[in-house]
Amino acid sequence: EEPAAVEEPAAVEEPAAVEEEPESIDISIPYDARAQLAYDASDKSMAYDAFKAEYEANSVAEVMAKYVDLSIPYDAAAKLAYEASDKSMAYDAFKAKYEADAVADVMA
C-alpha cells in the first residue's frame, strides 16, 4: 500500500505594503473669491469692504435684471380652452365646468 500523500501547507501571503496617503491639498474656493479678484483688478480707489459691498449689490442687480417670470397661472389650461371655444357661456361658468370635467377625466 502506498503512503498517503502529504499536503503542503498553503503559502502565507505577505500583507500588501501600505501606501502612505498623499498630503491633502485644499482646493476650496473662498465665498467672496469673485469680489476679491475684481478688487485685485481694480484701481483700489476704495477700501475692500466697501468695494465688496458694492460689487455684491451690482451682481444682485444684474441677476435681477435678467430674471424672467416663468410662472403659469393656475387656470391657464381653462383660459386656453375658453379662448379656443365658441364662448357660448361666461368664462367663470366655463372654468367651473372645465375643471369638473378635468377632475372626472383624472378619476376615470
Beta strands, then each sheet from edge to edge (+ up, - down):
end
